[in-house]
Amino acid sequence: MATITLSYDGRNTVIRDLIAALVRLDGINVENKKRRKNSFKTSLEELNTGELYEAKDGKDLVAQCLK
């Protein structure tokens, strides 16, 4: 089986419709690879898992970073 990787602008309706038509054909399997998380989602995940650090002031922050 051959593998083809497509990168396209999801806002382009013509390309989106073409991809949808290809997916409906028999014998074509689609794998969606998730994109990398953006910084907001990463920060929110760190907040929820407790991976945040606090510092009293700038000197304390620098001291923590140098540990």
C-alpha positions as CSV (number, residue, x, y, z in Angstrom):
1,M,0.0,0.0,0.0
2,A,1.3,3.5,-0.9
3,T,1.2,6.4,1.5
4,I,0.5,10.0,0.6
5,T,0.8,12.9,2.9
6,L,-1.2,16.0,2.2
7,S,-0.9,19.4,3.7
8,Y,-3.5,21.9,2.8
9,D,-5.3,25.1,3.9
10,G,-8.4,23.9,5.6
11,R,-10.1,27.2,4.8
12,N,-10.0,26.5,1.1
13,T,-13.5,25.0,0.4
14,V,-12.6,23.5,-3.0
15,I,-9.6,21.5,-1.5
16,R,-11.7,20.5,1.5
17,D,-14.5,19.2,-0.7
18,L,-11.9,17.3,-2.9
19,I,-10.4,15.7,0.2
20,A,-13.9,14.7,1.4
21,A,-14.6,13.1,-2.0
22,L,-11.4,11.1,-1.8
23,V,-12.1,9.9,1.7
24,R,-15.5,8.5,0.5
25,L,-13.8,6.2,-2.1
26,D,-13.3,2.6,-1.1
27,G,-9.7,1.5,-0.4
28,I,-8.6,4.9,1.1
29,N,-7.7,5.0,4.7
30,V,-7.3,8.4,6.5
31,E,-5.1,9.0,9.4
32,N,-5.4,12.4,11.0
33,K,-2.3,13.5,12.8
34,K,-2.9,16.0,15.5
35,R,-1.0,19.2,15.4
36,R,1.3,20.4,18.1
37,K,-0.5,22.0,21.1
38,N,-0.4,25.8,21.1
39,S,1.1,27.7,24.0
40,F,-2.3,28.4,25.6
41,K,-3.3,24.7,25.7
42,T,0.2,23.8,27.0
43,S,-0.1,26.4,29.8
44,L,-3.6,25.3,30.7
45,E,-2.4,21.7,30.9
46,E,0.5,22.7,33.1
47,L,-1.9,24.6,35.4
48,N,-4.2,21.6,35.8
49,T,-1.4,19.2,36.5
50,G,0.3,21.5,39.0
51,E,3.6,22.0,37.1
52,L,3.8,25.7,37.9
53,Y,6.4,27.4,40.1
54,E,6.0,30.5,42.2
55,A,8.7,33.1,43.2
56,K,8.6,35.9,45.7
57,D,10.5,38.3,43.6
58,G,13.0,38.5,40.7
59,K,15.9,37.3,42.9
60,D,14.0,34.3,44.0
61,L,13.1,33.5,40.4
62,V,16.7,33.6,39.3
63,A,17.7,31.5,42.3
64,Q,15.1,28.8,41.4
65,C,16.3,28.8,37.7
66,L,19.9,28.3,38.7
67,K,19.2,25.3,40.9
